[in-house]
Amino acid sequence: MRFIVRIKRMQKVNFWNGNKSSARQSYETALLQACLNQTEQECGAVDVQVDNTDYPNADDEANIFTRDADILVTVAGNVKFNDKQKLVIPQALTKGLLGYRLLLVRDESLASFAQLKKIQQLQSLSIGIPQTWADANLFRHNQFKVIERGSLDDLFLLLKNGTFDYVALGVNEIEDVFTHRVASIGGISIEPSLMLYYPFPLVFYVTPNKPNLANRLEKGLNEIMANGQFEALFTHHHGDVAQRLNLRNREIFTLSNPVLPTNMSHFSGALLD
């Protein structure tokens, strides 16, 4: 008697994880892997190929699915993808962390920033944002003075040289960015008293050519949220960020996000709940 054993071929998934800090890359890769591992028994093993290539040109990022990418993480409603076919999983991946923003300012400006009590005072100053970042239009919508210039690494030299007054980064990445990209420049600090907040959920975008992958990813994400794996992963990467950065005792300025998709229009960050 002959027995035929059918072995499932391991699937390959290309995850584009560029144009972001290493802190985000680490968490988002781990989260994707957890979602796929959760469904491995049902759907088979997956070999995740991670591409951390940075694409400073907005068109290159918007056309990432034509470069063989299968999955990426980006902000919900990212305008660069408005006219692109994609499958969106409308489930926030980081409790809205990226929308809680702390400021990087020149050391000589720390005293004046500590005196700011109204959002109009911050709007009168200029914020530096790298070219192609999705939140430039958000700040413009909220009547901020936006200067779009260069890449993330360019940003801090421009800040040091006085091209603009401050930079705002998410609480999930600002320490990592400061340690590895800013501290060596000198003369720049994380401002200790202020915080911006706007609804800015990160979600999975999946290539339209792989609806089964999107379904699998959504199923895995829902399951790890239900069984505690998501919370454990979030705690491992970000668990004490509110205490460490004294977020509850800061002056908070709240902005609106005009590009949130309808199915996430009521999203609110849960970090400080």
N, C-alpha and C positions, 0 to 999 in steps of 0.2 A: 504494500500500500504506500502510495506516495503522498506526502504532506507538503502542501504549498504554504509557505510563510510569506505574507505580504508585509513588507517593511515600508512604513511611511517615510518618504523623503523629507529630510529636514528643510523647513522653509527658511528662506533668507528674507530679512526685512531690513531695509535701508532707512536709518533714522538720521535725518539732517538736524544737527544740534549746534549749528554755528550762530554767529552774530549775538553772542550773549556771554555773560561771565562764567568762569569755571564753576562757581557755586551753583548756578542754575543748571549748568550742563550735568553736574554730578547728580543732583536730585532728579532731574527730568529723565535721565537715562535709567536710574534706579526705579523710578515709578513706571516707566514703560516696561521694563523687564518684569516687574512684579505683576503687571496686568497680563502679560503674555504667559508667564509661568502659571498663573492661576488657571488658565484655560488649556494648559499643555496636555492634560490627560484626554480631554475631549477633542482638541484640535491639532495636536502634534507639537513637537519641539520646534523652536525657532532659533535661528542664528541671527542675532541683531548686529548689524554692521553700523557703527556710529561714525558719522562724518561731521567733524567740528570745523569744517572750512568756513571762514568768514567771507561774506559777499558784500562789500561796501556799496555796490550798485543795487538800487532798489529793484530794478527789473530782473536782475539775476536772482534775487531772493523770491520775487513774485513768481518766477518760472522754475522754481526748485523741483517741481514734479516732472519737468521735462529733463531733469538731470538724474533721473532714476531714483529720486527720493520717494519713499513710501509714506513716511510719517514725519511730522514736525510738531513742535509746540510753539504756539504764538498767542497773542492776545485775541480775545473774541472780537470779531468785527474788524480785524486788521485791514485797513483800506487798501493795502498793496495787493490783496487777494480778491478784491471786490468783483473783478471780471474774470476770475479764474475758477475753473471747475475744481471742487474739492468736497470731501465728506467731513463734516464738522461734528465732533462729539461734544454736545453742549453741557459739559460737566466741569466745573472749576477744579483745577488741579493743585492749587496752592493756597486755598482759603483767601484768595485775593491779595496775597503778600506783596505782589509787585506794585499794587496801587497804594501801598503805604510807603511814602517817600520821605527820606531824610536828605538834608542839604549838605553839600560840600561847598565851603566858602574859604576865601583867603583869611589867614589868621588875623590880619589887621581889620577885617570886617566883622569879626565875631561879636564885638561889643554892640555894634549897630544892629546886627540881626537879633540879638537878645532883646532889643527894645521893640521889635515888631509885634503888634497886637491885633492888627486888622489885615485882612487879605489884600486890601487895596494898597497897603504899603509894600507888600511883596510883589504885587502886579506892576508897581512902578519901577522895579528893578528888572534886570535882564537875566533870563535863564538860558544856559547853553545846552543844546541837544545835538547829538550826532546826526549827520545826514542819514536818512532812511528810517529813523526810529518812528514807531507808530504813534507815540504820544505827542509829537510836535503839534499836530493839528488840534489835539485835545487842549493843550495849553493855550493855543491861539483862540480856540472857542471860548475859553475862560478869561479872555482879555489879558493874558500875560504877554510880556515882551520876549519873543522867542528869537534866538540866534542859532540857526542850524549851521554847523560847521564841522567838517572832518569826521574822523572815526572816534570810537570810544577812547583810544589812547591819546589822540590829538586833543581831546576835550580838556584834559587837566593842565596841559601846558598853556592852552588858551585861557583857562581860568586864572592860572598863575600870572599870566601877562596882562590881565584886565580886559580881555575881549568881552567878557560878560561877568555878571556878579555872582552867580551860583550855578550849581549843577544839582539835580535831584535824582537819586537812585533808590530803587526798591530796598526795603529792609532785608530782603533775602539775599542781597548781593553786595550791599555797600561796604561791609567790613572786608570781604574778600577782595573787592576792587581796590579799596583803600590800601590794604596791606601789600598787594602785588603790583599796583599800577600808580599809586599816588604818593605813598609815604616817602619814596626815594626822591621825589621832586622837591619836597619841603615847602613849608609856608601855607599848607592847605590842611583844614581840619573838618571833621564831621561836626556840624553845628549841633549843640546839645539841647536846644530848647524848643525847636519847631518841628512839625511834621505836616506834610501834605497827605490828603487821602482822596482817591477817586476810584470808583469801581473799575477794575482792570483785570478781569479773570483771564488766566491762561488756560487754553484748551488744546486738545489734539486736533490737528488737521490731517486727513488721510487722503492719499491719491484717489481720484474717482475711479481708477481702474481696478481697485481692490475692495469692493464693498464687503466681501467676506472678512477681510482683515479689519475693516472698520467695525463690523458687528462683533467680531471677536474681542477687539480692544474695548469696546463699550461694555460688553458683558464682563470682561475681566475687571475693568475699573469699578463697575457697580458691585461686584463681588468682594473686592478687597476693601471697598468702603464699608460694606456690611459686616465683614468678618474681623475688622480691626487692623488689617495689614496697612491700610492707607494711613491711619492715625499713627501707627508705630513708625512708619517711614517718615512721615511729616515731623514727628517728634524727634527722631534721630537727627534730621537735617536742620530743623528750625525750632525745636521745642522751647528753648529759653530766650528766643530773640526779643520778645516783648519786655522781659525783665532786663536782659543784658543791655538793651538800647534805651531803657527807661521810656517806653512808648506811651504808657498811660499817664505820664506826668508832663507831656509836651503840649504846647499850644498847637491845636489841629486846625488847619484850613482845608475845607472840603470843596472839591471841584466836581463838576458834572462831566460825564462821558457821553458825547453825542452819537457815538458810533456803535454802542452796544446793540447787538442783534435783538430782535423782538423777544425771542425765547429766553433771553437772559437779561431783559430790561430791568428786572427787579433784583438783580444780584447785588449783594452787599457783602463786603469782606467780613470774615468771621474771626480774624486774628485776635481781637481784643474782647471777644464774647466771654 
